[in-house]
């Protein structure tokens, strides 16, 4: 069993990876609109929010002991290893956009912010939430063409950095906001657990998430009409599908009206509100489920929990396996059957980890690098005799 782990968080991690698997397999078969709304965007952003949760959970012992520098070094190392893994597997990933490089960079930046009070994290998240989408859209539209056609190694390196931070599919300028939300959520859940109010905190998060979804949908409807009629000068209904199509990292235009459209992967304030809301609802529901189940039921769910506790390993296995199938047997790489097979592999990995009482191999690698970077634990002063 998971002991004192936040079991609902592990289940949410598995849900995020399963959702990304669906985005890579099911969307090719033109599924129902409801399926598209749930898997085109929300799984990867849930993964980002949970990344912020993991930053706090991994650093909490050192922070509680007053070892701020060690906690920061540890988190920087975690982010660096994740980013390097992304660079390594990118050439193998012919079928998906690999998220690990911007995710790792975002983790490293979050590590630099670990010691900030929650109000400061919230303020920074709000700024990135409000302005990040506009910055990404303007950068994609106006940056010099030389970055797309580098003249030398320096230009290539600069272009890669700009792509990761601003113009890529998962730009750090918006993804860091998701991690900051996760950090704030983790702090709130840990504080609530210490006071015996974890379920109330989860319910509050779920209600807040539902409110964000409703607000985002309403604002996006207004945005679709403004973009269609004021920017594109076309009827809204005729342009709805094209306006709401996957934006792959930034809104389709730089006009302010585009920032009201909650298109998947656009990073607009409404897209972030919708996806953060879905993430909060998912975390709340799975957390409440885990908190309500008896120990026997939780033992039955252990393979799922263990799979969720190894999201990096499962994500990399999924990316490599899916890309291999896309080249060798394309018919096995799309559709619900392909998704079910990928999910079965993930659960099988979880079962193996439970049977061996081990962590995921890539999680062990990241953990070892983080421990080494943090340095030795500071000795605790001996207790005084009464």
C-alpha positions in Angstrom: 0.0 0.0 0.0 1.0 3.6 -0.4 1.2 4.4 3.2 1.1 8.2 3.8 1.3 9.0 0.1 -1.4 11.2 -1.5 -3.0 8.2 -3.3 -5.4 10.5 -5.3 -2.4 12.3 -6.7 -0.9 9.1 -8.0 -4.3 8.1 -9.6 -4.5 11.6 -11.1 -1.0 11.1 -12.6 -2.2 7.9 -14.3 -5.3 9.7 -15.5 -3.1 12.4 -17.1 -0.8 9.9 -18.8 -3.8 7.8 -20.0 -5.4 11.0 -21.4 -2.2 11.8 -23.3 -2.2 8.3 -24.7 -5.8 8.9 -25.9 -4.7 12.2 -27.5 -2.0 10.4 -29.4 -4.3 7.5 -30.5 -8.0 8.2 -30.4 -8.1 11.7 -31.9 -7.0 10.2 -35.3 -10.4 8.4 -35.5 -12.6 11.6 -35.3 -14.2 10.8 -31.9 -17.2 12.5 -30.4 -16.9 16.2 -29.5 -17.0 15.4 -25.7 -14.0 13.0 -26.1 -12.1 15.7 -28.0 -12.8 18.3 -25.3 -11.4 16.0 -22.6 -8.3 14.6 -24.3 -7.2 17.4 -26.7 -5.3 19.6 -24.2 -6.5 18.8 -20.6 -4.4 15.6 -20.1 -1.0 17.3 -20.8 -2.0 20.4 -18.7 -3.1 18.1 -15.8 0.3 16.5 -16.2 1.8 20.0 -15.8 -0.3 20.9 -12.7 0.7 17.6 -11.1 4.3 18.4 -11.9 4.0 21.4 -9.6 2.4 19.2 -7.0 5.4 16.8 -7.3 7.8 19.7 -6.9 6.4 20.5 -3.5 6.0 16.9 -2.4 9.6 16.0 -3.3 11.0 19.1 -1.5 8.8 19.2 1.6 11.2 17.3 3.9 14.2 19.5 3.2 12.1 22.6 3.3 10.6 21.6 6.7 14.2 21.0 8.0 15.2 24.5 6.8 17.4 23.2 4.0 16.3 25.6 1.3 19.4 25.5 -0.8 19.4 21.7 -0.8 15.7 21.6 -1.8 16.4 24.1 -4.7 19.4 22.1 -5.9 17.4 18.9 -5.8 14.6 20.4 -7.8 16.9 21.9 -10.3 18.5 18.5 -10.8 15.1 16.9 -11.3 14.2 19.4 -14.0 17.6 19.0 -15.7 17.3 15.2 -15.9 13.8 15.4 -17.2 14.9 17.8 -19.9 17.8 15.7 -20.9 15.5 12.7 -21.2 13.4 14.7 -23.5 16.4 15.5 -25.7 17.4 11.9 -25.8 14.0 10.4 -26.8 13.0 13.2 -29.2 14.7 11.6 -32.2 12.7 8.4 -31.4 9.4 10.2 -31.1 8.1 10.3 -34.7 4.4 10.2 -33.7 4.1 12.7 -30.9 5.3 16.1 -29.6 7.5 15.3 -26.6 6.7 17.4 -23.6 9.7 16.6 -21.5 12.1 19.4 -22.4 9.8 22.3 -21.6 8.4 20.3 -18.7 11.9 19.8 -17.3 12.8 23.5 -17.7 9.6 24.5 -16.0 10.4 22.1 -13.1 13.9 23.7 -12.8 12.4 27.2 -12.7 9.8 26.1 -10.1 12.8 24.9 -8.0 14.1 28.5 -7.9 10.7 29.6 -6.6 10.4 27.0 -3.8 11.1 29.4 -1.0 8.6 32.0 -2.0 5.5 32.4 0.1 2.2 31.2 -1.5 1.0 34.8 -2.2 4.0 35.5 -4.3 3.6 32.2 -6.2 -0.1 33.1 -6.8 0.9 36.6 -8.0 3.4 35.2 -10.5 1.0 32.5 -11.7 -1.7 35.2 -12.3 0.8 37.3 -14.4 1.8 34.3 -16.5 -1.9 33.2 -16.7 -2.9 36.6 -18.0 0.0 37.5 -20.2 1.7 34.3 -21.2 -0.6 33.4 -24.0 -0.2 36.9 -25.6 3.6 36.7 -25.3 3.7 33.3 -27.0 1.4 34.5 -29.8 3.4 37.7 -30.4 6.7 35.8 -30.2 5.6 33.2 -32.8 4.4 36.0 -35.1 7.2 38.5 -34.8 10.5 36.8 -34.0 13.2 37.0 -36.7 13.0 34.4 -39.4 16.7 33.8 -38.8 15.7 31.7 -35.8 13.9 29.3 -38.2 17.0 29.2 -40.5 20.0 29.3 -38.3 23.3 30.4 -39.8 25.4 28.7 -37.1 25.5 26.9 -33.8 24.8 30.1 -31.9 21.6 30.8 -33.9 20.6 27.2 -33.6 21.0 27.2 -29.8 19.1 30.5 -29.5 16.3 29.2 -31.7 16.0 26.1 -29.6 15.8 28.2 -26.4 13.2 30.5 -27.9 11.2 27.5 -29.0 11.2 25.9 -25.5 10.4 29.2 -23.7 8.0 31.0 -26.2 7.2 29.4 -29.5 7.0 25.7 -29.0 4.0 23.4 -28.6 4.5 23.5 -24.8 6.0 27.0 -24.1 7.5 27.5 -20.7 5.9 30.9 -20.5 2.5 29.2 -20.0 3.5 25.9 -18.7 5.2 27.4 -15.7 1.9 28.9 -14.7 0.4 25.4 -14.5 3.2 24.2 -12.3 2.7 27.1 -10.0 -1.0 26.2 -9.7 0.1 22.7 -8.8 2.5 24.0 -6.1 -0.2 26.1 -4.5 -2.6 23.1 -4.6 0.0 20.8 -3.0 0.7 23.3 -0.2 -3.0 23.7 0.4 -3.6 19.9 0.5 -0.7 19.3 2.8 -1.8 22.0 5.2 -5.4 20.6 5.1 -4.2 17.1 5.7 -2.2 18.2 8.8 -5.4 19.7 10.2 -7.5 16.7 9.3 -9.4 18.7 6.6 -8.1 17.0 3.4 -11.6 16.1 2.1 -12.9 19.6 2.6 -9.8 21.0 0.7 -10.4 18.6 -2.1 -14.1 19.5 -2.4 -13.2 23.2 -2.4 -10.7 22.5 -5.2 -13.3 20.7 -7.2 -15.8 23.5 -6.8 -13.2 26.0 -7.9 -12.4 23.9 -10.9 -16.0 23.7 -12.0 -16.4 27.4 -11.7 -13.3 28.0 -13.8 -14.6 25.6 -16.5 -18.0 27.5 -16.6 -16.3 30.9 -16.8 -13.9 29.7 -19.5 -16.7 28.2 -21.7 -18.8 31.4 -21.4 -15.8 33.7 -22.2 -14.7 31.4 -25.1 -18.1 31.7 -26.7 -17.8 35.5 -26.7 -14.2 35.1 -28.0 -15.3 32.9 -30.9 -17.9 35.5 -32.0 -15.5 38.4 -31.6 -12.7 36.7 -33.6 -15.1 35.5 -36.3 -17.0 38.7 -36.8 -14.5 41.4 -35.9 -11.2 39.9 -36.9 -12.0 37.4 -39.7 -15.2 39.2 -40.8 -17.0 35.8 -41.2 -20.1 34.3 -39.6 -19.3 32.8 -36.2 -20.9 29.4 -36.8 -19.1 29.0 -40.1 -15.7 29.7 -38.5 -16.2 28.0 -35.1 -14.3 24.7 -35.9 -11.3 26.5 -37.4 -11.2 29.0 -34.5 -11.3 26.3 -31.9 -8.8 23.9 -33.6 -5.7 22.8 -31.8 -3.3 25.8 -31.7 -0.1 23.8 -30.9 1.3 26.3 -28.3 -0.1 29.8 -29.2 -3.2 31.5 -30.4 -3.7 31.7 -34.1 -3.5 35.5 -34.1 -2.1 38.4 -32.0 -5.4 40.4 -31.8 -6.7 40.6 -28.2 -9.9 38.8 -29.1 -7.9 35.6 -29.7 -7.0 35.5 -26.0 -10.7 34.9 -25.2 -10.8 31.7 -27.2 -10.2 28.5 -25.3 -8.7 26.6 -28.2 -6.6 23.5 -27.1 -2.9 24.2 -26.5 -3.3 28.0 -27.2 -2.2 29.1 -23.7 -4.8 31.8 -23.6 -6.3 32.8 -20.3 -9.5 31.0 -21.2 -7.7 27.9 -22.3 -5.8 27.9 -19.1 -8.9 28.4 -17.0 -10.7 25.6 -18.8 -7.7 23.1 -18.5 -6.8 24.2 -14.9 -10.5 23.7 -14.0 -10.6 20.2 -15.5 -7.4 19.4 -13.7 -8.7 20.6 -10.4 -11.9 18.6 -10.8 -10.0 15.4 -11.7 -7.6 15.8 -8.8 -10.5 16.5 -6.4 -12.6 13.5 -7.6 -9.8 11.0 -7.5 -8.5 12.4 -4.2 -12.0 12.1 -2.6 -12.3 8.6 -4.1 -9.0 7.5 -2.6 -9.9 9.1 0.8 -13.3 7.3 0.9 -12.2 3.8 -0.1 -11.4 1.2 2.6 -7.9 -0.3 2.8 -8.9 -3.5 0.9 -10.2 -1.5 -2.1 -7.0 0.6 -2.1 -5.0 -2.6 -2.2 -6.9 -3.7 -5.3 -6.0 -0.3 -6.9 -2.3 -0.7 -6.1 -1.2 -1.5 -9.7 -3.0 1.7 -10.8 -1.5 3.7 -8.0 2.0 2.4 -8.7 1.6 3.1 -12.4 0.6 6.7 -11.5 3.7 6.9 -9.2 5.9 6.2 -12.3 4.6 8.7 -14.8 7.9 9.5 -16.4 8.7 5.8 -17.0 5.3 5.1 -18.5 5.3 8.3 -20.6 8.7 7.4 -22.2 7.6 3.8 -22.8 4.4 5.0 -24.4 6.2 7.5 -26.7 8.8 5.0 -27.9 6.3 2.2 -28.3 3.7 4.3 -30.1 6.4 5.8 -32.4 7.7 2.3 -33.2 4.2 1.0 -34.0 3.4 4.1 -36.2 6.4 3.1 -38.4 6.1 -0.7 -38.3 2.4 -1.3 -37.9 0.4 1.9 -38.3 -3.0 0.1 -37.9 -2.0 -0.7 -34.3 -1.1 2.9 -33.4 -4.5 4.6 -33.7 -8.0 4.1 -32.3 -9.5 2.9 -29.1 -7.8 -0.5 -29.4 -4.4 1.1 -29.6 -5.3 3.3 -26.5 -6.4 0.2 -24.6 -3.2 -1.6 -25.4 -1.1 1.3 -24.3 -3.0 1.6 -21.1 -2.7 -2.1 -20.5 1.1 -1.8 -20.8 1.0 1.0 -18.2 -1.0 -1.0 -15.7 1.3 -4.0 -16.3 4.3 -1.8 -15.4 2.4 -0.8 -12.3 1.8 -4.4 -11.3 5.4 -5.3 -11.8 6.5 -2.3 -9.6 4.0 -3.5 -6.9 5.3 -7.0 -7.0 8.9 -6.0 -6.9 8.2 -3.2 -4.4 10.3 -0.9 -6.6 10.0 2.6 -8.1 9.9 3.3 -11.8 13.5 3.1 -13.3 13.4 6.7 -14.6 11.9 7.9 -11.3 14.9 6.2 -9.5 17.3 7.9 -11.9 15.7 11.3 -11.3 15.6 10.7 -7.6 19.2 9.7 -7.5 20.3 12.8 -9.4 18.2 15.0 -7.1 19.6 13.4 -3.9 23.2 13.8 -5.2 22.6 17.5 -6.2 21.0 18.3 -2.8 24.0 17.1 -0.9 24.1 15.5 2.5 21.3 16.2 5.0 22.1 18.7 7.6 22.5 17.1 11.0 19.6 17.6 13.4 20.5 19.1 16.8 20.2 16.7 19.7 17.1 17.1 21.8 17.7 18.6 25.2 17.0 16.5 28.3 14.1 17.7 30.3 
